[in-house]
Amino acid sequence: MDRADVVVVGAGIMGVASAYHLVRNNPGKDVLLVDRYGGPGQGNTGRSNAMFRNTFSSSDNQTLADASISFYLHTQEDEGEDLGLQKLGYLWTMNEARLSASEPYLEAMKRNGIEFSRKEARELKDKLPGFVLDGNAGGQASLLGLPTVEGGIFGPKCGRLDPDKLVRYYAREFVRLGGKTAFNTEAKRLVVGAKDSIGIEGEPFVWQESEVSGVEVRGQVNGIVEADCVVVACGAWGNEILEPIGVDGHTKAKKRQLFSFHAKGEVDLEGLVHAKGFNELGLCPMVILPKSGVHFKPVSEETALWVACEDEVNRPYLDLPDHDLGVYQAEPSYYEKSVKPVLTGYFPSFEKARLKAQWAGLYSYNTVDFLPFAFRKENLVVVGGDSGSGIMKGDSLGRLADALYREEEEATLYGEVPYKVSKIGFEARDVEREEWVI
Amino acid sequence: MDRADVVVVGAGIMGVASAYHLVRNNPGKDVLLVDRYGGPGQGNTGRSNAMFRNTFSSSDNQTLADASISFYLHTQEDEGEDLGLQKLGYLWTMNEARLSASEPYLEAMKRNGIEFSRKEARELKDKLPGFVLDGNAGGQASLLGLPTVEGGIFGPKCGRLDPDKLVRYYAREFVRLGGKTAFNTEAKRLVVGAKDSIGIEGEPFVWQESEVSGVEVRGQVNGIVEADCVVVACGAWGNEILEPIGVDGHTKAKKRQLFSFHAKGEVDLEGLVHAKGFNELGLCPMVILPKSGVHFKPVSEETALWVACEDEVNRPYLDLPDHDLGVYQAEPSYYEKSVKPVLTGYFPSFEKARLKAQWAGLYSYNTVDFLPFAFRKENLVVVGGDSGSGIMKGDSLGRLADALYREEEEATLYGEVPYKVSKIGFEARDVEREEWVI
């Protein structure tokens, strides 16, 4: 295996979606997907909360997510492929000030045809067992300055899916269409050559035009795989492979933690999992509390609730791979001191909840505008910077990677939605900064 | 020394200019300037080519540089402070295609009152000893595809200065106005605390508002210096101090190399240093050749010519401080194979030029739009990302740092030029990407 037309580095959601759309739209081309792990999605995709929403302040985020979600829904509902997808809905709980401040986002959503509805505080209290609207009512909570819930915004085309099922679906279809995979194979570096080589050692020189000519891999496959195009889709590890050739992936890696709690037989918690009146499944939606983005989702097949929160300043950006070992470890004190006080302010039933599992994964942040990007530099294509919302935009980003490979100005997202590729690149980037971040 | 009103981290040009304007505009405030080296400008400022120009494609770059240059000219000419400033002019040599492509930049410069003139190829050949307009005329050069020089653009308010003299001027005035310095003192980390501390170990928690409360230093001064505001102005080392607190400085570090050649007594080279007809000094301007940004400047006091070029893909971004040791070393093969072929195509007299010195320094690149930035996040101010043109914009950036400290919406650049601070920040950044890069 010493040549391919396209090599895709990384078999997380961005990589498998790219590989699938590349092989689908370029019949006869050899597409090789490489990943350091033994199968797809075993890096940060598999560690993700794997929620999806089309509710964003930025219309580009709305479009990219909405089209991907439609594709996932179509795949599960029309094609009968089980993606573990549950349209639970997202429920943002807010005080009046925040509800008012959200008006411009809601207007942007309306213009773009994104569904949502408002909820009264009373309705939320009635439907969500154990919900205390005034988070400060409890004893310890008075120091926290928890806003009182005065209403909510509900997005119905939002929910959860199973990231393993999703990436395995893409990888299987990729192989079925003729794509090749090399797992347990790490991309060590991008090989750069001179476009018009004159065969002198040390090329490319500064006066030569240079381009990525392949990937050096190690593991199950070894050596240099030459390629006409290399697609880098390796998320948090992007810097590691891009910086040595002087390309900025424009991302920083940050640890995010998840805590899963038993709900079966627990007062209020089991009822919370099965809260009625939000979706056809009779399940609790994803609930976002009005402080620090603390949120939880029901995992009905385990009768569990998964809890997480939004980090801000004071959580480090990580230099990989130095932190490789500890980076997937959740910190119990983080839950106890940073998450739990907020969570139990609004849902005291979590006070004695039994921890089932805890782990961490990495977000690959675009810290400029918090939207993903896709760009081409000579024959290198980079997709990433999804800032923790890569799964919900993965299908669209895969289509953009393919459009970049084919040097098309416009990609066609699922549902025949046209999307100008340069909007989400860097040289002529044309997106509004995302303000509705969890 | 355990408290200051403001601590400025880094005594390169950005740091000393910030410190000076802070102390000048905030009488009664304790401003402390810390740097790991024994004096100002001993990092990458002192290793810089220290050229200045007001000729850019971006009107913001024009404004920031023009005001700084005016201040430096005023300081040397009106205040009698020797900054080693020579208004040599910049001469871009180009073929017709590039001259045409530059039209929009020239229009932008006209609108902004930036002086320039066009030069005929014939005039350039007459005035610059040994200049071969057809770079490919020589034997070896045919592979290089060197464009024929068909004209030039000359910027008169451009030139060189002495970076040591400039930073020592700022540092001296800073101390004279009451500023304090701590040299040989390294800022190890930014200390983050909770705004409304409740005195529990592990603060700040996620639900607390956090802010930088000081700097931990080691060296001549040791311990934590608490501060109301910390200004980070440490160029290529920005990531090292910002990433651990989850702030993105939006820069990457890249090595840039300089090669100095003896010109005294050398055929054509000595004449080149003293090329007449470009400036009042009777010296060669900064000459930029039409390939790979290869350029040289005269250093008349040494009768030397300093040569450098523009890097593109395939030169790595560096992770500091890992590369600390080798990073200031120039690579002789880089000159021989990447720079010399272009240089000698147009100026064959460099063929046998004797190398006098070679060294390298680091650019702190803003890879998004190649303009510097200045932003505030709570009580942290960051200035940087000057992408190799920090000295020529240093005074303006210092004024912006001070305006950010005082939470002013507008800074006043030298010459009573108003400048909206948010334009050069990140949240509401409003600049055009710089296209005229060397």
Boltz contact constraints between the chains, C-beta under 6 A:
constraints:
  - contact:
      token1: [A, 143]
      token2: [B, 198]
      max_distance: 6.0
  - contact:
      token1: [A, 144]
      token2: [B, 207]
      max_distance: 6.0
  - contact:
      token1: [A, 192]
      token2: [B, 314]
      max_distance: 6.0
  - contact:
      token1: [A, 198]
      token2: [B, 143]
      max_distance: 6.0
  - contact:
      token1: [A, 202]
      token2: [B, 337]
      max_distance: 6.0
  - contact:
      token1: [A, 204]
      token2: [B, 314]
      max_distance: 6.0
  - contact:
      token1: [A, 205]
      token2: [B, 337]
      max_distance: 6.0
  - contact:
      token1: [A, 205]
      token2: [B, 338]
      max_distance: 6.0
  - contact:
      token1: [A, 206]
      token2: [B, 292]
      max_distance: 6.0
  - contact:
      token1: [A, 206]
      token2: [B, 309]
      max_distance: 6.0
  - contact:
      token1: [A, 206]
      token2: [B, 338]
      max_distance: 6.0
  - contact:
      token1: [A, 207]
      token2: [B, 144]
      max_distance: 6.0
  - contact:
      token1: [A, 207]
      token2: [B, 291]
      max_distance: 6.0
  - contact:
      token1: [A, 207]
      token2: [B, 292]
      max_distance: 6.0
  - contact:
      token1: [A, 207]
      token2: [B, 342]
      max_distance: 6.0
  - contact:
      token1: [A, 210]
      token2: [B, 313]
      max_distance: 6.0
  - contact:
      token1: [A, 210]
      token2: [B, 314]
      max_distance: 6.0
  - contact:
      token1: [A, 243]
      token2: [B, 317]
      max_distance: 6.0
  - contact:
      token1: [A, 244]
      token2: [B, 316]
      max_distance: 6.0
  - contact:
      token1: [A, 245]
      token2: [B, 314]
      max_distance: 6.0
  - contact:
      token1: [A, 246]
      token2: [B, 313]
      max_distance: 6.0
  - contact:
      token1: [A, 246]
      token2: [B, 315]
      max_distance: 6.0
  - contact:
      token1: [A, 246]
      token2: [B, 316]
      max_distance: 6.0
  - contact:
      token1: [A, 246]
      token2: [B, 317]
      max_distance: 6.0
  - contact:
      token1: [A, 248]
      token2: [B, 252]
      max_distance: 6.0
  - contact:
      token1: [A, 248]
      token2: [B, 367]
      max_distance: 6.0
  - contact:
      token1: [A, 252]
      token2: [B, 248]
      max_distance: 6.0
  - contact:
      token1: [A, 291]
      token2: [B, 207]
      max_distance: 6.0
  - contact:
      token1: [A, 292]
      token2: [B, 206]
      max_distance: 6.0
  - contact:
      token1: [A, 292]
      token2: [B, 207]
      max_distance: 6.0
  - contact:
      token1: [A, 309]
      token2: [B, 206]
      max_distance: 6.0
  - contact:
      token1: [A, 313]
      token2: [B, 210]
      max_distance: 6.0
  - contact:
      token1: [A, 313]
      token2: [B, 246]
      max_distance: 6.0
  - contact:
      token1: [A, 314]
      token2: [B, 192]
      max_distance: 6.0
  - contact:
      token1: [A, 314]
      token2: [B, 204]
      max_distance: 6.0
  - contact:
      token1: [A, 314]
      token2: [B, 210]
      max_distance: 6.0
  - contact:
      token1: [A, 314]
      token2: [B, 245]
      max_distance: 6.0
  - contact:
      token1: [A, 315]
      token2: [B, 246]
      max_distance: 6.0
  - contact:
      token1: [A, 316]
      token2: [B, 244]
      max_distance: 6.0
  - contact:
      token1: [A, 316]
      token2: [B, 246]
      max_distance: 6.0
  - contact:
      token1: [A, 317]
      token2: [B, 243]
      max_distance: 6.0
  - contact:
      token1: [A, 317]
      token2: [B, 246]
      max_distance: 6.0
  - contact:
      token1: [A, 337]
      token2: [B, 202]
      max_distance: 6.0
  - contact:
      token1: [A, 337]
      token2: [B, 205]
      max_distance: 6.0
  - contact:
      token1: [A, 338]
      token2: [B, 205]
      max_distance: 6.0
  - contact:
      token1: [A, 338]
      token2: [B, 206]
      max_distance: 6.0
  - contact:
      token1: [A, 342]
      token2: [B, 207]
      max_distance: 6.0
  - contact:
      token1: [A, 367]
      token2: [B, 248]
      max_distance: 6.0
